[in-house]
Amino acid sequence: MVMRPDAASSVSALDWEAVEAVKAKELAAMTDADALRIIRSLRLFAPAPPNPLNGLGLVEQQAIFHRAPRE
């Protein structure tokens, strides 16, 4: 079956609206515990945030002092 371009775009728009409606229902039904579980599961794939207490080692300090203006 060959669909006209305007018919295909209207089907896509209807599909998109259906997906958005399902997403809205799922979000409305989600509890805080569900959201926290999902966030923690996604964190496995995200890079860890930098630790400000661990970022100033000797090499980093030497680089900073090397760039400092001299008198």
Helices and strands as residue ranges (DSSP letters): H 5-29, H 32-43, H 58-67
